[in-house]
C-alpha cells in the first residue's frame, strides 16, 4: 500500500482529487489532498510546502502527485520528507532557483503553437462533465500573485524517481511543449494519457489505474 500525496494546481482546492482518491482507496491505497494557501498574499512556495508537509505528518511509503503549478511545490516536499516516487501531472517543471513568474519566459511558452479558447471551461475543463466543471469553478479560489516573483528555494532536483504524465488534449500545456520541457529540464520522456488539463475530473479511473501501476513498479501494491 502507498500513501498518495495529491497536490492541486493554482487557484484550486484538494477537492479536485476526490474522484481519484475514491479510486485509489478502492485499490487499497491511502490518500491525502491538502488545500494549499493559494489565496493568501502572505504565502509563498515555502508556506505551500509547509501545508503539504503538515498533512503528511509521519506517514511513510509516499508517492507525491502534483498537478500543474503543484510541480513547483512537489520537489520541495521531497526535500522535506522521504518520498518513494514523484509524479508530475500536466505539470510546470521548475528549474532550481526559478521564480514561478519567470517560468513562462524561461520555458519559451509564448513560442509554442497553441489554440485560442474562450473562457476557463474551454481552456481547463473541456472534457469534464458539465456538473463537475461547474462545481470546480464554484470551489476554485483566486490565486495570489503576491509572491510569484520570489525565487524557489529548490537547489537541485531531488534524488527521487520521477514520472512526467502529460495529457494529449491539454489546451494549457500542449503535449509538444511538455515533451520539450520534460526533456530539457529532467531528461525524461513523458508518459501520456488522453484528456485535457484536468484528468482527475475527466478521467479519474484511467488516471488512478496509471498511478496504481506506478505504485506497483515501486512494490507498493494496494
N, C-alpha and C positions, 0 to 999 in steps of 0.2 A: 504494500500500500504506500502511495505517495501522498504528500500534502501539497496540493496545488495552491500557490500564492498568485492570485489573479489581480493584475494591476491595470486599472482602466486608463483611458486616454484623457486628453484635455477637456475640461468643461463637462465631465461626466461623473458618474457615481458607480459604486460597486454593484448596484442592481443590474448594470449592463451584462454581468456574467451569470445571472440567475438561472438561465436555461442550461448553460454549460455546467454549472455547479450541480444541478439535478442529475445530469447525465453522468458526470464523473463520480458522484456519490453512489449512484446506482451500480457503478463498476467497482465500488469498494474503496474509493479514494476519499481523502478529506480535502476540503477546500476552505479558503478564506479569501474574501474580496473586499478589502477596506476602502472606505471613502477617503480620497486624498483631499487636502485642504485647498483645492484649486481655486476657490472664490475668495481666498484670504490674501489680501495685499501684502501681509507681513510674512507670508510663507514662500520659501524658495525650494530648490531641489533637496536641500538638507532636511527641511521640515517634511517634505513629501516622503522622503526616505524614513524619517522618524516614524511616520504614521504606519508605514508598512512593517517596519521592524517591531513596533509595539504590537501590531496584530499577530505577528508570527510568534512572539513570546519565546517559549522554549521548545517549540515544535521542531522536528527533525525530518529527514527524508524529503527535502524541499525541492519542488520544481517551480520555478518562477516563470510566469507567463505574462508578458507585457504587451498591451495593445497601444499602437500609435505613439503618442507622446510618452506613454509609460516606458518606452525604450530608454528615455533619459534617466529614469529612476531605477530600473531593474539592475544595471551593473553596480550601482551604489548600494543596493540591497545585498548584492553578492559580496561586497567588501565588508559588510556588517555581520553577516551570519553565514555559516556553511550551507552552500546550495549545491545540489547534485546536478541540476540541469537548468539551463536558461533558454526560454523560447520567446523569440521576438515576433509578434504577430502584426502584420501590416504596419511595420514599425518606423519610427525615427530611430536611427542608429547613430548615437553620438560619438564624436571623437573626444579623447581626453582633453579636458580643459575647455571644451566648447560651450558657449552660451546658447541656450535654445533659440534665442532670437537670431543668431548667426547661422543656424542650421541651413536655412533656405539658400543663402548665398554660397556657403561653403560646399553644398552638395549640387550646386548649379541647377536648382529646382526649376527656375524660370526658363531654362533652356530646354526642358523636357516638353515634348509634344503632349498636350492634354486637351480634352474636350472642355466645352463651356457648359456649365449646368446652373440652372436657376433654382436656388433655394437649398436649404440644409438637407431636406429629404432626398432630393435628386443627387446630391453630392455624397452623402454618407449612408443613406438608408434605402437606396433604390430597389433593393431586393428583399427588404424586411416587410413582413405583413403589416398592412396599414395601422392596425390597432397597436401593434408593438412599436412601430415608428412614432406614433402619436404619444405613446407612454414615455418613450425615450426622450422626446422633446420636452415633455412635461417635467420629467425628473432631472433633466440636464441643468447645469449651473454655469454662470458666467465665468469664463476662465480669466483669472487675473494675469495681467501682463507686467505687473509692477516690477518683478524681479527676473523676468525672462532674459534680460541683458547681462545677468551675472554668469561668470564662467562656472562650469560644472566642476565640483571637487574631484571628479574622476581623474586619476593619474595614469591609469593603464587599464586595458580591458581585463576583466577578472579571468583567472585561470579556471574557468568553468566550461564544460561542454555546452556549445551554443547551437541552436537551430534558428534559422530565419524562415518564417512561414508567411508567404505572401498570397494575396487574393487576385485571381486572374481578371476580375471585373472591377477592381478597385479604381474609383474615379479620383480620389485624392492623391494616392501614391501609385501611379501606373506601374504595372509589373516591370516594364523596361527600366524605369527609374530605380526601383528597389533591387532589381538584379544587379545593376551597376554599382549602387552604393554598398550593397552587401559584399560584393567582390572587392571593391576598393578599400573598404574600411575593415572588413573582417576576413577577407579571403574565403568567403562562404558562397556556395551555390545554393540559393534558397529552395526550399520545398514549396509546392504550390497547391492551392485548393481553389475550387470555384467560389464565386461570390464577390460581393462588394466589400467596402471598408469595414463593415461591422458584422463579421460572420458569427459572432456569439449570439446574435439575434436572428440572423437569416438562415444559418446552417449549424445550429448547436450540436446536433447529433454527429454530423460529419467532423466538426471541429473536435468534439470530445473523443471520437474514435482516433483521430490523429494524435491528440495529447496522450491518450491511454497507450497508444503504440510507442510513443516516445518514452513513457514511463516503463513500459516493458523492456525497452532497449537498455534501460538503466537497472533492470532487475527489480523494479517496483511494480509488481503485478497486483492489480486490485483484487 
